[in-house]
Amino acid sequence: MCYFSSISLDIASSRIGQPPFTHNNLSLIHQEALVDLKKNENIVIKPADKGGSIVILNKDDYICKALEQLNNKTYYTELLHNSTQGINTSITSYLEYIR
């Protein structure tokens, strides 16, 4: 066992039963503001597509935009029935076959 692995194992075993190391990079005021924002049912908080930021959106606008995208027949087709079980069975059978 290499030195790094040995040290990592020692540290991990010494912390059994203890909470994981955490460090919040937000100030207490910002943490409280985030808790308040999470309670607001009129907004949606999502991670941004790029940059590791968060985005706060009006909930009605968010739902309207999502439905607009889902109703775009160029990219989406409405299914007449739920085919999830059949797809799951096919994938499981294939995985069993290649095993």
mmCIF file of the C-alpha atoms, coordinates in Angstrom:
data_MODEL
# 
_entry.id   MODEL 
# 
loop_
_atom_site.group_PDB 
_atom_site.id 
_atom_site.type_symbol 
_atom_site.label_atom_id 
_atom_site.label_alt_id 
_atom_site.label_comp_id 
_atom_site.label_asym_id 
_atom_site.label_entity_id 
_atom_site.label_seq_id 
_atom_site.pdbx_PDB_ins_code 
_atom_site.Cartn_x 
_atom_site.Cartn_y 
_atom_site.Cartn_z 
_atom_site.occupancy 
_atom_site.B_iso_or_equiv 
_atom_site.pdbx_formal_charge 
_atom_site.auth_seq_id 
_atom_site.auth_comp_id 
_atom_site.auth_asym_id 
_atom_site.auth_atom_id 
_atom_site.pdbx_PDB_model_num 
ATOM 1  C CA . MET A 1 1  ? 0.000   0.000   0.000   1.00 0.00 ? 1  MET A CA 1 
ATOM 2  C CA . CYS A 1 2  ? 1.430   3.394   -0.947  1.00 0.00 ? 2  CYS A CA 1 
ATOM 3  C CA . TYR A 1 3  ? 1.968   6.110   1.646   1.00 0.00 ? 3  TYR A CA 1 
ATOM 4  C CA . PHE A 1 4  ? -0.930  8.273   0.394   1.00 0.00 ? 4  PHE A CA 1 
ATOM 5  C CA . SER A 1 5  ? -3.394  5.375   0.533   1.00 0.00 ? 5  SER A CA 1 
ATOM 6  C CA . SER A 1 6  ? -2.205  4.448   4.014   1.00 0.00 ? 6  SER A CA 1 
ATOM 7  C CA . ILE A 1 7  ? -2.648  7.996   5.335   1.00 0.00 ? 7  ILE A CA 1 
ATOM 8  C CA . SER A 1 8  ? -6.063  8.330   3.634   1.00 0.00 ? 8  SER A CA 1 
ATOM 9  C CA . LEU A 1 9  ? -7.198  5.071   5.215   1.00 0.00 ? 9  LEU A CA 1 
ATOM 10 C CA . ASP A 1 10 ? -5.978  6.198   8.659   1.00 0.00 ? 10 ASP A CA 1 
ATOM 11 C CA . ILE A 1 11 ? -7.842  9.503   8.367   1.00 0.00 ? 11 ILE A CA 1 
ATOM 12 C CA . ALA A 1 12 ? -11.027 7.840   7.124   1.00 0.00 ? 12 ALA A CA 1 
ATOM 13 C CA . SER A 1 13 ? -11.009 5.203   9.861   1.00 0.00 ? 13 SER A CA 1 
ATOM 14 C CA . SER A 1 14 ? -10.395 7.793   12.579  1.00 0.00 ? 14 SER A CA 1 
ATOM 15 C CA . ARG A 1 15 ? -13.520 9.722   11.464  1.00 0.00 ? 15 ARG A CA 1 
ATOM 16 C CA . ILE A 1 16 ? -15.962 6.784   11.512  1.00 0.00 ? 16 ILE A CA 1 
ATOM 17 C CA . GLY A 1 17 ? -19.192 7.909   13.139  1.00 0.00 ? 17 GLY A CA 1 
ATOM 18 C CA . GLN A 1 18 ? -18.321 11.593  12.772  1.00 0.00 ? 18 GLN A CA 1 
ATOM 19 C CA . PRO A 1 19 ? -19.972 13.966  10.318  1.00 0.00 ? 19 PRO A CA 1 
ATOM 20 C CA . PRO A 1 20 ? -18.067 14.516  7.051   1.00 0.00 ? 20 PRO A CA 1 
ATOM 21 C CA . PHE A 1 21 ? -15.804 17.520  6.685   1.00 0.00 ? 21 PHE A CA 1 
ATOM 22 C CA . THR A 1 22 ? -17.870 20.433  5.472   1.00 0.00 ? 22 THR A CA 1 
ATOM 23 C CA . HIS A 1 23 ? -17.037 24.015  4.748   1.00 0.00 ? 23 HIS A CA 1 
ATOM 24 C CA . ASN A 1 24 ? -19.704 26.480  3.754   1.00 0.00 ? 24 ASN A CA 1 
ATOM 25 C CA . ASN A 1 25 ? -18.372 29.254  1.553   1.00 0.00 ? 25 ASN A CA 1 
ATOM 26 C CA . LEU A 1 26 ? -21.407 31.451  2.273   1.00 0.00 ? 26 LEU A CA 1 
ATOM 27 C CA . SER A 1 27 ? -21.515 33.946  5.106   1.00 0.00 ? 27 SER A CA 1 
ATOM 28 C CA . LEU A 1 28 ? -24.145 33.444  7.804   1.00 0.00 ? 28 LEU A CA 1 
ATOM 29 C CA . ILE A 1 29 ? -26.258 36.268  6.327   1.00 0.00 ? 29 ILE A CA 1 
ATOM 30 C CA . HIS A 1 30 ? -26.136 34.642  2.875   1.00 0.00 ? 30 HIS A CA 1 
ATOM 31 C CA . GLN A 1 31 ? -26.993 31.226  4.349   1.00 0.00 ? 31 GLN A CA 1 
ATOM 32 C CA . GLU A 1 32 ? -30.057 32.709  6.050   1.00 0.00 ? 32 GLU A CA 1 
ATOM 33 C CA . ALA A 1 33 ? -31.087 34.476  2.831   1.00 0.00 ? 33 ALA A CA 1 
ATOM 34 C CA . LEU A 1 34 ? -30.813 31.183  0.938   1.00 0.00 ? 34 LEU A CA 1 
ATOM 35 C CA . VAL A 1 35 ? -33.015 29.429  3.526   1.00 0.00 ? 35 VAL A CA 1 
ATOM 36 C CA . ASP A 1 36 ? -35.618 32.184  3.124   1.00 0.00 ? 36 ASP A CA 1 
ATOM 37 C CA . LEU A 1 37 ? -35.458 31.906  -0.671  1.00 0.00 ? 37 LEU A CA 1 
ATOM 38 C CA . LYS A 1 38 ? -35.950 28.132  -0.497  1.00 0.00 ? 38 LYS A CA 1 
ATOM 39 C CA . LYS A 1 39 ? -39.177 28.697  1.455   1.00 0.00 ? 39 LYS A CA 1 
ATOM 40 C CA . ASN A 1 40 ? -40.596 30.975  -1.256  1.00 0.00 ? 40 ASN A CA 1 
ATOM 41 C CA . GLU A 1 41 ? -42.997 28.867  -3.339  1.00 0.00 ? 41 GLU A CA 1 
ATOM 42 C CA . ASN A 1 42 ? -43.183 31.488  -6.117  1.00 0.00 ? 42 ASN A CA 1 
ATOM 43 C CA . ILE A 1 43 ? -39.617 30.933  -7.289  1.00 0.00 ? 43 ILE A CA 1 
ATOM 44 C CA . VAL A 1 44 ? -37.469 28.067  -8.565  1.00 0.00 ? 44 VAL A CA 1 
ATOM 45 C CA . ILE A 1 45 ? -33.783 27.811  -7.637  1.00 0.00 ? 45 ILE A CA 1 
ATOM 46 C CA . LYS A 1 46 ? -31.627 25.855  -10.085 1.00 0.00 ? 46 LYS A CA 1 
ATOM 47 C CA . PRO A 1 47 ? -27.917 25.475  -10.818 1.00 0.00 ? 47 PRO A CA 1 
ATOM 48 C CA . ALA A 1 48 ? -26.851 27.539  -13.824 1.00 0.00 ? 48 ALA A CA 1 
ATOM 49 C CA . ASP A 1 49 ? -25.887 25.693  -17.002 1.00 0.00 ? 49 ASP A CA 1 
ATOM 50 C CA . LYS A 1 50 ? -22.357 27.075  -16.776 1.00 0.00 ? 50 LYS A CA 1 
ATOM 51 C CA . GLY A 1 51 ? -20.129 28.688  -14.208 1.00 0.00 ? 51 GLY A CA 1 
ATOM 52 C CA . GLY A 1 52 ? -21.259 26.922  -11.040 1.00 0.00 ? 52 GLY A CA 1 
ATOM 53 C CA . SER A 1 53 ? -23.723 29.693  -10.159 1.00 0.00 ? 53 SER A CA 1 
ATOM 54 C CA . ILE A 1 54 ? -27.343 29.450  -9.149  1.00 0.00 ? 54 ILE A CA 1 
ATOM 55 C CA . VAL A 1 55 ? -30.306 30.958  -10.955 1.00 0.00 ? 55 VAL A CA 1 
ATOM 56 C CA . ILE A 1 56 ? -33.503 32.171  -9.322  1.00 0.00 ? 56 ILE A CA 1 
ATOM 57 C CA . LEU A 1 57 ? -36.543 32.084  -11.608 1.00 0.00 ? 57 LEU A CA 1 
ATOM 58 C CA . ASN A 1 58 ? -40.170 33.038  -11.320 1.00 0.00 ? 58 ASN A CA 1 
ATOM 59 C CA . LYS A 1 59 ? -41.991 29.692  -10.953 1.00 0.00 ? 59 LYS A CA 1 
ATOM 60 C CA . ASP A 1 60 ? -44.751 30.497  -13.445 1.00 0.00 ? 60 ASP A CA 1 
ATOM 61 C CA . ASP A 1 61 ? -42.192 31.619  -16.059 1.00 0.00 ? 61 ASP A CA 1 
ATOM 62 C CA . TYR A 1 62 ? -40.132 28.470  -15.432 1.00 0.00 ? 62 TYR A CA 1 
ATOM 63 C CA . ILE A 1 63 ? -43.139 26.167  -15.925 1.00 0.00 ? 63 ILE A CA 1 
ATOM 64 C CA . CYS A 1 64 ? -44.267 28.090  -19.020 1.00 0.00 ? 64 CYS A CA 1 
ATOM 65 C CA . LYS A 1 65 ? -40.792 27.810  -20.594 1.00 0.00 ? 65 LYS A CA 1 
ATOM 66 C CA . ALA A 1 66 ? -40.565 24.085  -19.775 1.00 0.00 ? 66 ALA A CA 1 
ATOM 67 C CA . LEU A 1 67 ? -43.972 23.411  -21.343 1.00 0.00 ? 67 LEU A CA 1 
ATOM 68 C CA . GLU A 1 68 ? -43.011 25.497  -24.377 1.00 0.00 ? 68 GLU A CA 1 
ATOM 69 C CA . GLN A 1 69 ? -39.957 23.294  -24.904 1.00 0.00 ? 69 GLN A CA 1 
ATOM 70 C CA . LEU A 1 70 ? -41.849 20.040  -24.317 1.00 0.00 ? 70 LEU A CA 1 
ATOM 71 C CA . ASN A 1 71 ? -44.523 21.092  -26.821 1.00 0.00 ? 71 ASN A CA 1 
ATOM 72 C CA . ASN A 1 72 ? -41.886 21.622  -29.529 1.00 0.00 ? 72 ASN A CA 1 
ATOM 73 C CA . LYS A 1 73 ? -42.815 18.802  -31.941 1.00 0.00 ? 73 LYS A CA 1 
ATOM 74 C CA . THR A 1 74 ? -39.434 19.102  -33.696 1.00 0.00 ? 74 THR A CA 1 
ATOM 75 C CA . TYR A 1 75 ? -37.674 17.587  -30.697 1.00 0.00 ? 75 TYR A CA 1 
ATOM 76 C CA . TYR A 1 76 ? -40.360 15.816  -28.692 1.00 0.00 ? 76 TYR A CA 1 
ATOM 77 C CA . THR A 1 77 ? -43.143 13.373  -29.482 1.00 0.00 ? 77 THR A CA 1 
ATOM 78 C CA . GLU A 1 78 ? -46.004 12.753  -27.096 1.00 0.00 ? 78 GLU A CA 1 
ATOM 79 C CA . LEU A 1 79 ? -46.267 9.102   -26.123 1.00 0.00 ? 79 LEU A CA 1 
ATOM 80 C CA . LEU A 1 80 ? -49.722 7.570   -26.171 1.00 0.00 ? 80 LEU A CA 1 
ATOM 81 C CA . HIS A 1 81 ? -48.829 5.135   -23.398 1.00 0.00 ? 81 HIS A CA 1 
ATOM 82 C CA . ASN A 1 82 ? -46.122 4.692   -20.781 1.00 0.00 ? 82 ASN A CA 1 
ATOM 83 C CA . SER A 1 83 ? -43.461 2.446   -22.308 1.00 0.00 ? 83 SER A CA 1 
ATOM 84 C CA . THR A 1 84 ? -41.070 2.591   -19.351 1.00 0.00 ? 84 THR A CA 1 
ATOM 85 C CA . GLN A 1 85 ? -41.702 -0.999  -18.224 1.00 0.00 ? 85 GLN A CA 1 
ATOM 86 C CA . GLY A 1 86 ? -41.144 -2.411  -21.720 1.00 0.00 ? 86 GLY A CA 1 
ATOM 87 C CA . ILE A 1 87 ? -37.919 -0.453  -22.146 1.00 0.00 ? 87 ILE A CA 1 
ATOM 88 C CA . ASN A 1 88 ? -36.754 -1.567  -18.702 1.00 0.00 ? 88 ASN A CA 1 
ATOM 89 C CA . THR A 1 89 ? -37.465 -5.213  -19.600 1.00 0.00 ? 89 THR A CA 1 
ATOM 90 C CA . SER A 1 90 ? -35.558 -4.891  -22.896 1.00 0.00 ? 90 SER A CA 1 
ATOM 91 C CA . ILE A 1 91 ? -32.532 -3.332  -21.228 1.00 0.00 ? 91 ILE A CA 1 
ATOM 92 C CA . THR A 1 92 ? -32.525 -5.932  -18.449 1.00 0.00 ? 92 THR A CA 1 
ATOM 93 C CA . SER A 1 93 ? -32.744 -8.767  -20.996 1.00 0.00 ? 93 SER A CA 1 
ATOM 94 C CA . TYR A 1 94 ? -29.893 -7.316  -23.020 1.00 0.00 ? 94 TYR A CA 1 
ATOM 95 C CA . LEU A 1 95 ? -27.713 -6.871  -19.932 1.00 0.00 ? 95 LEU A CA 1 
ATOM 96 C CA . GLU A 1 96 ? -28.387 -10.472 -18.939 1.00 0.00 ? 96 GLU A CA 1 
ATOM 97 C CA . TYR A 1 97 ? -27.481 -11.586 -22.473 1.00 0.00 ? 97 TYR A CA 1 
ATOM 98 C CA . ILE A 1 98 ? -24.110 -9.776  -22.517 1.00 0.00 ? 98 ILE A CA 1 
ATOM 99 C CA . ARG A 1 99 ? -23.192 -10.861 -18.997 1.00 0.00 ? 99 ARG A CA 1 
# 
